[in-house]
Structure formats: C-alpha cells, structure tokens
C-alpha cells in the first residue's frame, strides 16, 4: 500500500549505497568479517595482559576498525528491516545479520573478558600509559562489570542464545510496522500506520482526535497478546541472566551503561514525581482554554492556538537556520546528510514508527529515520534527530569508534538541546499570535511528555520486572493494570483515560530493545533545560564549550563532561534549577493562552 501522496515528505527515503550496494554484497561482507574476526582472535587471544600498553593500543585500534565494518554491514540489514519489513529478501538478510552478529560477538568478546580478568594493579599500570589515552575511560568503566562477568565459555553460551531473543524483538517490531488500519482523516478512508494515527492527537478537530485513538486502540487489541508474549519472554530472559550473573537490581545494567549512580537516577525520578502537579495544573488550564470540563486523553496534545502545515522543504530550512545560528558547522553536517540521502522521512506501511539516528562509523555520516506528517512538531523531531547526528559526527572526528558513544541518558542531551534551540527560534520569529501560542504550548507539553511520561514509563517497567521476578506472567491484562495505575499517578483527575488506553504500553518499542531506556529522556530534557538557561545568559562563551562537549564523546564520565557547562549531577539543586526553566516554559504557555483568550 502506498503512503498518502498528500504528505510532503513522500519520496524522502534512505539511499543505503554508503553502506552496501545490495544484499548479495552484504552477505559476502558478513563472511569476510567472520574471517577477519577469526584471524584476529587466533593472533590476539591471551595477549591483552601480556603485550604492554603499546601492544594493547595496536590491538584495540585493530578491533576498532573491525567493529566499524561490522557496524556498517549490520546497520544495512537493520535499515532495510526498518523501512521494508514485508520484503522477503530483507527479512532473510535481517535473520542472517542477527546470527552473524552473535557469532562475531562470541569471537571477539575475549578482549573485554581478558581485560576485566586482569588484577587491579596490572590494569592500573596499563591505564596510566599515554598510549591508551583514547580508550582509557571506556576501559576503566568496563571493569565495573567485573563482579558480574562469567567465564568465557558461559558468556559465549549466553551470547549464542541472543538470536532467539532477537527474534522476539523482531516479532514485536514487525507486528507494529505492518499494522495498518483503514481510517478517514478527512480525505477519504485510506490505510494508516500507527504513527500516522498518533499524529491526529495534534489535530484541531476533537472528533477526529477521539476517533483516531479509538481506531488505534482497537487495532492494538488485535496484536496485544503477541506484544505481551514478546515482552514476557524478553523480561524473563533478562531476569534469568541477571540471576546467573548475580546482578541484584534490574536497573543496574542500564545505569551502568549510562554511567549514572542508581541513587542519582532515583533522586531525579523522585523529584520528577514531586513535580507531577505542574502537568496536572496545565491540563486543568488547557481544559478551560478548550471549553471543556475535563480533558480526555485525546485532548492532551490538542493544539491551543493555531497549528499550520509545514511542508518538508520549509522544515529543512527551519532546522538549517536554527543550527547555523548556533554554529555553522552543525548546519553543514545537516545539509550533507540530506544531500547524501541519509534521511528517511516518508511515513509508509512496512516502516517502523518513531524516529532515531544511527552514527554508523568514522567514515559514514549518520542515518536518520523519522515519520514526517507535515506538522510543526515534526520540525522539532527533525531538529532532535540531528542533535544526535551532529553529536555523533563531531565525536567520531576526535574519538575512537569504541569510545565515542555515550550512555543513553547523556546521548539524549544534545538531541534535546537541539530541539529546544529550534523551538526557541520558531517562537521568536513567529509573527502570528495564535501560532506562537501553539508553539509555546507544544514546547511545554513536549517537556511534560519527555520528563513526566517517560518517568511513569520507567516506573511501569520497574513494576513489570518486579512482577515477572515473582513468577507472574506479563499478560496483556496484568500489563494493562500496571500501565493504568502508573498513568493515574501522573494524570490523577486532570485527564480522563479511555478504556482502550489499557493497551497504551503495547506500541512502545523502548521497553523491548533496552530496559529502562525511557528515563534517559527525562534526564536529558532536564539537563538540556539547564544548558538552555546557561546559553541564554552568555551565548558567546557557551557555544565553544558546548562544541567541546560534543566532540568529547564518551571520553569522560557524564559528571566530568557536563561540569564545564555548569551542570553538577551530584548536586540535588541541579534538578531544582532545571525545573525552574521548566516552570518558565509552562508559565509562558499559560500567559500566551490567557492573552490569546482575552484578545
């Protein structure tokens, strides 16, 4: 089924030739990569602690180059699977990629295992050597996993099971990517993807918003049993492996990858929950502005003021201007990615929902996926994903591939900051009062979605893992119960939740791919709010420091990377400072609504 030709991003699809020319070459490259990996393992196994700092640097550089080639070939398969899930050749290639990636990981995991096995004195002596500067921080962080690492044979056995678990992930994604339902959005009935149905929650026609969500939840009802089975299998597997490793807290693996202490994460989430009334007050005020006694869920993102259609070419110009205003180099990266066909923006059946950016290697510019539906908020998504792209590009110019990528929480900071500066520019330049109010409200509501809703999702996950850990199956009904209870803690009486929203968990991919991913968005939005306030205070001083932050990649801890920008993660006042900026946004939105109403 073709996508609606009325959408302006029709035809904006990836050109994957910078990755591979075709599936046949990708298959040959997998075989070549396996040969290189076997040769590397034969030559290097048992040497990590014996070759000294210079020899270890050579080993890590060789592994870095090999890892980049694996990334390129693997993402070619992923990119095809995410944009054409119904194609048989694509599905075969994706299956092959999962199998070969697991084989390669088993062949290469000895490097990290040998490194972790070194005693502390040997490791510290190596880490002190100048030759290992580019890898030092990542090597140090890897050793934090030492208490939970199993012998190599057991690690390889666990890794060999990965394709089976990946199949559950793929099934979950394929069910959503191929889910289309007939819906009349005003131009006659036509097939709608999940993302396209969700886009109607921003439509000014209330009946259309309500109908779109009803249709969405009805469609989810057809796949909810499969989605819950996928989640149950994945969570059960993760908890089983945690028990084997002796990991006491299901959040620990994510916190460790994010390089955030669990106490810091819990302090942040508790602070967020204490501020839930900010969202509730806004929803009450918004109901008044819309002339409603109380909002229904479909009204949560209803436009206040006047929305307008933004075609793809205008969106590109808007984001280009915002990035160029901040730093011309960022806009140059943006334009080059577009010119090379590294953006897929066309919504269509068989394509995954949502948006993401993938920084492939030091020699391939990032690829961006999104589903552009001609709304102003899609401009913000475009800016967000290119925040990731410029971060990855600048970090890869200076860092090694294996040490450029930060944990999830810090990785979302540049993308969120990019969307905030883009929105600030849109607000400042907007001449129509009604459209400006819409932008102010959307900025506040986007923050609520990132900070409040992503936190309730993390709490939902925590309860799901706890239930599964007690031997309770994660059925659709049990997940629905947990989902509604956590949502009620946030919304309370400010929004009426429809019965169909019981299945609101079923289309969220983050639960499937990375446990407790969602709190990263809350962390990033709060940190980005703090950075935005500092940027406004002194733009000329802030911009160079921020570019240095981007180029530093993951060469230091989040605490060390953010400190030069004035953010101290150990200070609880950090969150208070961020919420002051959050309050400013909500207040400006409320004032705008009042002024528009009185005018």
N, C-alpha and C positions, 0 to 999 in steps of 0.2 A: 504494500500500500504506500502510495506517495504521501509525502508531507504536504500540508496545505500550501499552495503557491502564494497565498496572501502574506505569508511570513517573509520578511525582507532578508533573512539570513539563508534562505533557500539556495543551495549550491555552495555554501561555505563549508567545505569538507576538508579533512586532512589529506595532504599529499605525503605518503609514507615512504617516498623514494629516498629520503635521507637516512632511512633505517634499513630497508631491504627493497630490492626491485620486485620480488614476488615470493610466493610461498615456497617454491622449489629451492630458491637460493637460501631461504631461511632454514629449510631442512638440512641443506648441505652445511650451513654455518653451525648448526647445532652439533653435527658430527665433528666438525673441525674444532669446535670449542671443547668438546669432550676429550679429543686427542690432546689438545694443549693442556687441559687440566690434569690428565693422567701423567703426562710428561712432567709437569710442574710438581705433582705430588711425589713422583718417583725420585726427582732430584732434591726436593726440599724437605721431605718428611724427616723428622727427627733433628732438624738443624736449627730450629728457631732459637734455642738457648745456647747454641754452640758457635755460631758464626760471628758473634760480636755485633756491635752497633752498625758498622758499615755493611756487613753481610746481611743483617736484618733489614736494613734500608733497601738494599737491592731486591731482597725477597719481596718486601711489601710493595715496591714500585712495580715489580713484575705482576704481582697479584692485582694491583690497582688497574693495570692495563687490561688484564684478562677480565676483571669484573665489569669494566666499562663495555667491553664487547658483549658480554653476557647480557648486560642491561639493554643494549641496543636491540639484540635479537629477541629477547624476551618481551620488550615493550612492543615490538612489531606485532607479535601474536596477541598481546593484550589489547592493543589499539584496534586491531581488526575485530576481536571479540566484542569490544565495547561499542563498536559502530555498525556491526552487521551480524548480530547474534544468530540469525537464522541460516546463514550460509554454511553448507556442509564442509567446504574446504577450510573455512575459518574455524569451525568447531574442531576439526581434526588437528589443525595447527595449534589451537589452544591446548588441546589434550596433550599433544606432543611436548609443548613448551612446559607444561606442569611436570611432566615426567622427567624431561631432560634437566630442568632447573633443580629438581630434587636430587638427581644423580650428581650434578655439578656441586651442589652444596655439600653432599656427602664426601665427595673427593677433596674439597677444599677446606672443610671445617677443621682439619688438623692444625691449621695455622693458629686459629684462635684458641683451640684447646691446648696446644703446646705452650702458647703464651700464658694462658691462665694458670697452667700447671707449674710454671716457674715459681720458686720461692720468692718471697718479697725482696730479699737482698739482691738476688740476681736481676729481678725486674727493675728495681730502683736504680741499679747501676746502669742498665741499658737506657732507662728513661732520662737519665742525666746527660746522655750523649747528644751533641748538637746534630748529629746525622739524623736523629729521629724526630727532630722538631716538627715536621709536618704531620706526624702521626701520634705525637706524644699524648695529646688529650684523649683521643679515642682509645689508645692502648690502655691508659690509666682507667678509663671508665669501664672497659671490658673486664677488668679484673674484679669489679664489684660483683660480677656474676659467679665468682669462684665457688662460693658455698653451695651453689645450686646446679653446678655442671656435673654431668655424669661421665663415666668412662667413654672413650671414643666409640667403641663398638655399640654401646647403648644409645649414644647420640645418633649414630648412623641408622640404627634400627628405628628410632623415633622419626628421623628425617625421611626414611623410606615410606612411612605412612602418610606423609604430607599430601601426595596426590589424591588420596581418598578423601581427606578433609577438604582439600581444594575443590573437589567435585561438589561437595555440599555448598561451598561458597558460590561456585559457578551456577549450580542449580537455582539458588536463591536469586542471583542476578539475572539469569536467563528468564525466570518466571516474570520478573518485573520488566525487563527490557522488551519482552514480546507481548506484554499485556496491553492491548488496545481495546477501546470501547467506543461505540458509536455515541456521539453527543453533538447537540446543536448549540454551538456557541454564538449563533446569530447569523451565520452564513449558510445554514442548512446542515443537516446531520452528516458527520464525517468521522473517521477513526481518530481517536485521541489517545496519546500516550499519557502516562502518569504525570510527567512534568507539565504537559500541556493542560491537563485538568487542574493541576495545582495552581497554574498561573491565573486561573479565574478568581482565586481568593482576593486578587487585587483589582477585580473588575468593579466598576461603579454600580452595576445592576445587581441588586441584592438577590433577586430571584435566581439570577444566573449563578451567583456565588453558591447559594444554597443547593441548587440543582447539581452543580459540578461536584461538590463534595459528596452529595448523596450517591451520585453515579460512581465516584471513586471508591467509596467505602463498599458499595455493592460489588464492584469488581474485585476488591481486595478479599471480600468474603469467599470468592471462588478459589483463591490461592492461599488463604491464611493457614490452612492445615499443612501445606507444603512448607510455607515460610517458618512456621513454628517448629516443624520437624527439623529443618535445616539448623535453626538456632539452637534447638535442644542438643543436636548431635555435636555442634561446634563447641558450645559451652561445656558439655560433658567431657569432650576430649581435652579441652584446655585445663579443666579442673583435674582430670586424671594425670596429666603431665605435671601439673603443679605439685600434686601429691608425690609423684615419683621424685621430683627434684627437691622436695621439702620447702617449697615456696609457701609461706603462711598466709599471704594476702593476695587475692586475685588482682588487685590493682597494682601490685608491686612491679610486674613486668613493664607496664605502661609508664609508671612513674620513673622507673629506672631508665627507660629509653628517652623519656623527656628530661632526664637529669634533674628531677624535682623531688624533694623530700616529701614523703607522704603527709607529714604534718603541715607543710606549706600548702599542699593541694587541699587538705581538709579545712584549713583555716580560710582559704579562699572560698571554697564551696559553702561553708557555714556563713561567711559574710554575704555571699550572694543570696542565700535563702533568707537572711535577715532583711534584705532589701526587696524581697518579692512585693511588698506593698507599693513600691514605685510603679510596677506594672499594673497592679490592680487599680490604683488611683487613675492611671491613664485610661484604662479600659472604661471606667465609670465616666470619665470626662468625654471620652470618644462616643460613648452611647448617647450622651446628651447632644453632642455635635451632630450626630446622625439622626437625632429624633427618635431614639429607641429607649425603651425602658431598661433593657439589658442587652448586651452583645451576645450573639450566638458565635460559635467558633468560626463560622464562615465570615463573620464581620471583623475578625481580629486584625486583618490587614486591608480592610476596605479603604479605599482612598478617601482621605479628608482633603478637601480642596479639589483641584482638577489634575487628573493624570493626562498624559498625552502620548501618542505613539512616537516612538523613536526608532527610526529605521537604522539598519546595521551601519551604513556609511556615516551617519551622524554620531552613532555611539563610538565608532572608531576615532572620529575627530575629537570627541569629548575626552576620551581617555588619553589620547595623544597629547592634548593640550595640558591636562592635569599633570601628567608625568613630566612633560617638557618644562612646565612651570617650576616644578620641584628640582629637576636635574635633567638636562638634555640627553645624557647618556641613557637614562631609563626609557625615554621615548624612542631612542634609536633601536634599542632591543625590541621594544613593542612592534615597531614597524617592520623590522627584519623578520620576526617570527610570522607576521601576517603575510609578508611577501613570499616567504618560503612555504606557505601552505601548512603552517603548524597550528592552525586553529580550526576546530570543527564546531560550528555554532548552529547548524541546521537541526531542529528537532525532527525526529522521524522514527517510525516503528523499527524495532531491532537495535536501537541505540540506547545505551544506558542513560538513566536520568542524572540530574545534578550537574556538577562541574568539578573539574580538577586540573592540575598542572603536573606534568611529569618532566623533570630535568633528567635527560637520558644519559649524557656523558659530557666530557670536556670538549668534545668535537661536534656534538649535535645540539642545536638550540632546543629549548624546551618545547613540548607539545601541550596545547591547552584544549580541553573539551568543555563545552557548555551547551545549553539548550536555549537559544535566543528567541524570545517570544515578543519582541518589539515593545517592551515596556521600559520605563525609565529605570526600574530596579535592575533590569538586565545589564544596563550600563555599569551599575555598581558591581555586579558579578564579574563582568569583563575586567574591570579595574582590579578586583580582588585576585583573580587568577593571574593577572600579570604582575601583581605584587609578588606572587610566588616565582614567576618566571624571571624577573629581574634579580631576585634574591639568588636563585639557582645559578643564573648566568654569571653574576659577579663573584659569587663564592667559588664556582668552578674555575674561574680565571686564576684564582690565587691559591686555592686549597687542592689537595688531592681528592680524587673521587670518593675514596673511602672515608674521608674526614670533612667533607663539605656539608653534609646533610644533617641538620639539627633534629632534635626530637620534635614530635608533632606539635607540642604546645608552642615552642619558640618558632617553628616553621610557619605557624599561622599569624605571627605578629606582623611581618612585612606585608602579607596579603591584606590583613585587616587595616593596617595603616594606609595602604594604597587606596582602599575603598573609602576610607574616611577623608583623605585629602581630595579625592574625586568628588565626593558628595559636598564637601565644603565649597569647592569651586562651583559646582552646579547651583548651590543655594545662593552664593554671592552674585552669580551672573544672571540668575533667573529674574526676568522683568515682570512676569505675570504673577500677581499676589497669590492667586489660588494655586498655581503650580508650585510656587515657593513653599506654601503651607504643606502641600503634599510631600515635598522633599523633606521638610523639617520633620513631619510625622513619620515618614518612612525611615529616616535616619534613627529616630528614637525607637521605632518598632524593630528595626534590624538589630539594634543593640539588645533589645529585650529577647529577641529570638536567639542571638548568639550567647548571651550571658545567662538569662533565666531558663529558657527552654533546653539549652544544651546541658545545663546543670541538672535539671529534672530528668533528662535522659540518662545522665551518668548515675543518678540515684536509682532510676529504674533498673539499669544494668546491675548495680550492686545488689539489689533485691533479687533479681533473676539468678545471679550467681549464687547467692545465699540459698535460695530455694533448691536449685539444682544440686548444690553441695550437700543438702539434707536428703537427697534422694528423691526429690519431687520432679516429675516430668514438666518441662516447659511447654505445656499445651497452649492452644490458642486462647482458651478461657482463662488459664492461670496468668498468662502474659497480659491479657486484656484487663484483668483485675488489678495487677500491679501498675499497669500503664495509667489507668484511670485514677488510682489513688495518688500517684505522684503528680499527675496533672492537676488534681484537685488541690493539692498543697500549694501549688503556684496560683492557679486561677481563683480558687475559693468560690465566692459568689459573683465575681465580676464578669464571668463569661459562662454561658450555658453550653455544655458539651453534649453533642448529639449521640445517640446510641451507637451509630456507626463508628464513632471515634474510638471505640474499643479496639479497633484494628489499626490505630494510628502508628503502632510500632512496626507494622508489617512491611512497610516500604522503605525503612531507614537502613541504608547499606552499612553505615559505620559500625553498627552492632555486630555485623557479620565479619568484617575484614580486620578490624583492630579493636580489641576490647577497651572500653573506657576512652575511646577516641574523643568523645564529644566534649569532655571538659577542656580539651585543648582550645576550643573555640571561645569558651568563656574566659580562660586565661588570656588568650591573645587579644580579645576585644578590650579587656580591662587594661592590659599593658599598652595597647595602641591608644586608648584614651589618654593615658598618662603621657605618652610620647607626643600626641597631638597638642596637648596643652603646652608642652615644652617647646614645640616647634613654633607655635604662635608667639611665644614670649621672645624668641630670638632665632628667626629663620636662618640667618646667615651663619650663625655658629652651629645650629643643629644639623643642617644638611650635610656638611662634610663628616661629622661624627656618625651620622646615620649611614652614609655610604660605606664608611669603615666597618660599621656593624654588619652590613650586608655582605661585604667582601670577606669578613672573618669566618663566615660559615659556622662550622661546629668546632673551631679550633680551641675554644674555651668553654667553660660552663655557662649556662644561661645567666647566672648571677654575675659572672665576670663580663659577659658580653653586654649586658644591659646597664651595668654600673656607670660607664662613661656617658650614658644618655640620661642619667639621673634617676634610674629605677632600681630600688633595693628590694629584692624579693624576700629578704629576711625581716623586713620591717612591716608589721601589720598596717602601718599608715599608708603603705603603698596602695592598698585596696581602697582605703578611705579617699585618697587623692583621685583614684580612678573613678570612684562613684560620684565625686564632686563634678567631674566632667560629664558623666552620665546624666546626673541631675540637670546640668546646664542644657543638655540636648532635649531632655523631656520638657523642661520649663520653656525653652524656646518654641517647641512644638505646641505646647498648651497656649502660650501667648499668641502664636500665629493663628490658631484655631479661634481664639476669642476675638482677635482683630478682624478676621475674615467674617465671623458671625455678626459683629457689630457694624461692619461696613455694608 
